[in-house]
């Protein structure tokens, strides 16, 4: 799994707290923006899907491997409405089938490639990750 964290006020929630997955759990605006930025680079994803921890977009590569790209805030309830930067987390996780796991297949290279594209989209917006882990 690949993950980064950064702070920004660029993706603060538009809709009120009660419309979020859970109190202090934001990420739709980030996921939607990221889906658009990746699409501009030829990486097509799904529309954002809500989870109780944040929002995700899915990407399927040419070999039919699925990747989840998760977007979530690391915030307290109501913090997204103060107009100040909050901490965000983006992760990329491949779906590895049982057959692929038994064959020892990994998707490390593709996860790294997707991560580089996410970083490029963030950098283009002037956002530098504070922490990343591959």
Residue frames as qw, qx, qy, qz and C-alpha x, y, z in Angstrom:
[[0.000, 0.889, 0.458, 0.000, 0.00, 0.00, 0.00],
 [0.386, 0.265, 0.016, 0.884, 1.11, 3.56, -0.77],
 [0.244, -0.836, -0.485, 0.081, 0.10, 6.55, 1.38],
 [0.333, 0.293, -0.104, 0.890, 0.78, 10.28, 1.73],
 [0.221, -0.779, -0.504, 0.302, -0.34, 13.03, 4.07],
 [0.287, 0.263, 0.100, 0.916, -0.46, 16.77, 3.47],
 [0.016, -0.606, -0.513, 0.607, -2.17, 19.89, 4.81],
 [0.068, 0.186, 0.454, 0.869, -4.38, 22.12, 2.70],
 [0.306, 0.401, 0.461, -0.730, -7.50, 24.26, 2.83],
 [0.234, 0.234, -0.570, -0.752, -8.20, 23.53, -0.84],
 [0.391, -0.134, -0.849, -0.328, -10.55, 20.58, -0.30],
 [0.192, 0.050, 0.636, -0.746, -12.66, 21.71, 2.64],
 [0.158, 0.409, 0.898, 0.043, -16.20, 20.31, 2.60],
 [0.153, -0.225, -0.327, -0.905, -18.94, 22.13, 0.75],
 [0.596, -0.462, -0.498, -0.428, -21.91, 20.38, 2.35],
 [0.448, -0.668, 0.318, -0.502, -22.63, 20.50, 6.12],
 [0.147, -0.421, 0.860, -0.249, -21.21, 18.09, 8.69],
 [0.688, 0.084, 0.590, -0.413, -24.36, 15.93, 8.76],
 [0.787, 0.548, -0.105, -0.263, -23.82, 15.16, 5.04],
 [0.182, 0.645, -0.742, 0.031, -20.35, 13.73, 5.69],
 [0.684, 0.040, -0.726, -0.054, -19.58, 10.03, 6.22],
 [0.630, -0.514, -0.481, 0.328, -18.91, 10.64, 9.91],
 [0.185, -0.980, -0.028, 0.069, -18.15, 13.74, 11.99],
 [0.276, -0.788, 0.457, 0.305, -14.78, 15.16, 10.91],
 [0.605, -0.009, 0.715, 0.351, -14.53, 12.69, 8.02],
 [0.418, 0.772, -0.028, -0.478, -14.23, 14.70, 4.81],
 [0.440, -0.299, 0.715, 0.454, -12.79, 13.82, 1.44],
 [0.593, 0.602, 0.535, 0.007, -15.40, 14.01, -1.34],
 [0.257, 0.945, -0.080, -0.185, -14.01, 17.27, -2.70],
 [0.247, -0.641, 0.683, 0.250, -10.46, 15.84, -2.66],
 [0.580, 0.078, 0.800, 0.135, -11.54, 12.57, -4.31],
 [0.527, 0.756, 0.381, -0.066, -13.52, 14.36, -7.03],
 [0.111, 0.919, -0.308, -0.218, -10.66, 16.79, -7.73],
 [0.382, -0.461, 0.771, 0.217, -8.16, 13.90, -7.81],
 [0.649, 0.352, 0.673, 0.053, -10.37, 11.88, -10.20],
 [0.435, 0.888, 0.116, -0.092, -10.41, 14.88, -12.57],
 [0.085, -0.838, 0.504, 0.188, -6.66, 15.45, -12.27],
 [0.521, -0.214, 0.806, 0.179, -5.85, 11.81, -12.95],
 [0.636, 0.576, 0.513, -0.020, -8.29, 11.70, -15.89],
 [0.273, 0.931, -0.158, -0.182, -6.43, 14.65, -17.43],
 [0.143, -0.636, 0.744, 0.148, -3.32, 12.41, -17.28],
 [0.598, 0.227, -0.668, -0.381, -5.12, 9.46, -18.92],
 [0.146, -0.007, -0.931, 0.335, -5.84, 7.55, -15.69],
 [0.509, -0.345, -0.347, -0.708, -9.56, 6.93, -15.56],
 [0.009, -0.003, -0.845, 0.535, -11.22, 6.26, -12.21],
 [0.162, -0.608, -0.771, -0.099, -14.73, 5.84, -10.90],
 [0.225, -0.732, -0.049, -0.641, -16.76, 8.65, -9.41],
 [0.017, -0.358, 0.705, -0.612, -16.15, 9.04, -5.66],
 [0.679, -0.362, -0.606, -0.203, -17.81, 6.48, -3.40],
 [0.324, -0.673, 0.332, -0.576, -18.41, 7.24, 0.27],
 [0.686, -0.109, -0.683, 0.226, -17.19, 5.09, 3.14],
 [0.533, -0.806, -0.257, 0.014, -17.34, 5.70, 6.89],
 [0.662, -0.429, 0.083, 0.609, -13.60, 6.58, 6.88],
 [0.052, -0.534, 0.291, 0.792, -13.67, 8.93, 3.82],
 [0.705, 0.591, 0.052, -0.389, -14.12, 8.64, 0.05],
 [0.555, -0.254, 0.687, 0.395, -12.57, 6.41, -2.58],
 [0.610, 0.603, -0.240, -0.455, -12.15, 6.28, -6.31],
 [0.820, -0.097, 0.550, 0.123, -11.31, 3.07, -8.16],
 [0.323, 0.691, -0.495, -0.417, -8.99, 2.56, -11.10],
 [0.906, 0.059, 0.418, 0.038, -8.73, -0.57, -13.25],
 [0.101, -0.632, 0.559, 0.527, -5.58, -0.89, -15.34],
 [0.578, 0.425, -0.493, -0.492, -5.16, -2.53, -18.76],
 [0.303, 0.159, -0.938, 0.053, -4.49, -5.90, -17.09],
 [0.597, -0.479, -0.470, -0.439, -7.86, -5.67, -15.28],
 [0.491, -0.203, -0.611, 0.587, -6.25, -5.15, -11.86],
 [0.236, -0.848, -0.336, -0.333, -8.32, -2.94, -9.58],
 [0.414, 0.073, -0.398, 0.815, -6.85, -0.23, -7.37],
 [0.282, -0.847, -0.451, 0.018, -8.57, 1.69, -4.60],
 [0.318, 0.324, -0.165, 0.876, -7.46, 5.29, -4.13],
 [0.382, -0.702, -0.582, 0.150, -8.74, 6.49, -0.77],
 [0.154, 0.476, -0.075, 0.863, -9.08, 10.12, 0.29],
 [0.521, -0.679, -0.516, 0.041, -9.81, 11.19, 3.86],
 [0.048, -0.799, 0.233, -0.552, -9.29, 13.99, 6.31],
 [0.587, -0.178, -0.626, 0.482, -7.55, 13.62, 9.63],
 [0.096, -0.410, 0.053, -0.905, -9.75, 16.17, 11.38],
 [0.050, 0.247, 0.764, -0.594, -11.99, 16.75, 14.36],
 [0.124, 0.684, 0.715, 0.077, -15.73, 17.28, 14.00],
 [0.055, 0.953, 0.255, -0.153, -16.44, 20.72, 12.54],
 [0.475, -0.537, 0.305, 0.627, -12.78, 21.44, 11.76],
 [0.440, 0.249, 0.619, 0.601, -13.48, 21.44, 8.03],
 [0.067, 0.836, 0.476, 0.263, -15.66, 24.53, 8.35],
 [0.425, -0.758, -0.079, 0.489, -13.14, 26.84, 10.04],
 [0.454, 0.890, -0.047, 0.006, -11.58, 27.90, 6.72],
 [0.227, -0.765, 0.598, 0.073, -8.13, 26.67, 7.80],
 [0.526, 0.400, -0.737, -0.144, -5.89, 23.96, 6.38],
 [0.833, -0.313, 0.360, -0.280, -6.50, 20.45, 7.68],
 [0.201, -0.429, 0.856, 0.209, -4.51, 17.26, 7.24],
 [0.834, 0.316, -0.097, -0.442, -5.46, 14.92, 4.39],
 [0.469, -0.320, 0.812, 0.135, -4.45, 11.37, 3.62],
 [0.750, 0.435, -0.262, -0.424, -4.44, 9.61, 0.25],
 [0.512, -0.332, 0.790, 0.060, -3.71, 5.91, -0.06],
 [0.654, 0.375, -0.478, -0.451, -3.50, 3.48, -2.97],
 [0.539, -0.223, 0.791, -0.181, -4.25, -0.19, -2.39],
 [0.394, 0.213, -0.726, -0.521, -4.39, -2.86, -5.11],
 [0.861, -0.064, 0.281, -0.419, -6.95, -5.61, -5.09],
 [0.147, 0.437, -0.874, -0.154, -4.94, -8.81, -5.42],
 [0.859, -0.054, -0.230, -0.455, -7.00, -11.87, -6.27],
 [0.822, -0.376, 0.420, -0.074, -6.43, -15.20, -4.57],
 [0.893, 0.366, 0.134, 0.226, -4.98, -16.57, -7.81],
 [0.346, 0.813, -0.244, 0.399, -2.53, -13.66, -8.01],
 [0.452, -0.722, 0.442, -0.281, -1.54, -14.08, -4.35],
 [0.935, -0.127, 0.330, 0.023, -0.95, -17.82, -4.84],
 [0.778, 0.506, 0.053, 0.369, 1.29, -17.04, -7.82],
 [0.578, -0.425, -0.077, 0.693, 3.17, -14.45, -5.74],
 [0.292, 0.576, 0.321, 0.693, 2.12, -11.60, -8.00],
 [0.218, -0.604, -0.344, 0.685, 2.34, -8.10, -6.59],
 [0.315, 0.813, 0.372, 0.320, 1.28, -4.80, -8.05],
 [0.496, -0.611, -0.069, 0.613, 4.05, -2.78, -6.47],
 [0.348, 0.010, 0.390, 0.852, 5.20, -1.23, -9.74],
 [0.057, -0.594, -0.571, -0.565, 1.69, -0.09, -10.71],
 [0.418, -0.800, -0.387, 0.190, 1.00, 1.26, -7.20],
 [0.469, -0.433, 0.093, 0.764, 4.23, 3.25, -7.40],
 [0.203, 0.247, 0.505, 0.801, 3.28, 4.56, -10.87],
 [0.216, -0.753, -0.545, -0.299, -0.15, 5.64, -9.66],
 [0.506, -0.701, -0.233, 0.445, 1.44, 7.25, -6.61],
 [0.405, -0.154, 0.246, 0.867, 3.78, 9.25, -8.83],
 [0.007, 0.490, 0.546, 0.680, 0.77, 10.50, -10.81],
 [0.393, -0.798, -0.456, 0.030, -1.06, 11.49, -7.61],
 [0.509, -0.532, -0.033, 0.676, 2.04, 13.38, -6.46],
 [0.288, 0.128, 0.412, 0.855, 2.30, 15.10, -9.85],
 [0.153, -0.695, -0.547, -0.440, -1.35, 16.25, -9.67],
 [0.490, -0.774, -0.297, 0.270, -0.81, 17.57, -6.12],
 [0.508, -0.305, 0.149, 0.792, 2.45, 19.29, -7.10],
 [0.175, 0.422, 0.498, 0.737, 0.73, 20.94, -10.05],
 [0.311, -0.815, -0.405, -0.273, -1.68, 22.51, -7.53],
 [0.092, 0.697, -0.379, 0.602, 1.25, 23.63, -5.37],
 [0.786, -0.513, 0.161, -0.306, 0.75, 21.03, -2.63],
 [0.383, 0.487, -0.762, 0.188, 3.77, 19.24, -1.21],
 [0.829, -0.354, -0.418, -0.114, 3.16, 16.09, 0.85],
 [0.339, -0.767, 0.432, -0.332, 4.37, 16.23, 4.44],
 [0.472, -0.335, 0.808, -0.110, 4.76, 12.49, 4.74],
 [0.783, 0.308, -0.334, -0.424, 4.69, 9.58, 2.31],
 [0.502, -0.333, 0.794, -0.080, 5.11, 5.85, 2.67],
 [0.559, 0.320, -0.596, -0.479, 5.34, 3.21, -0.04]]
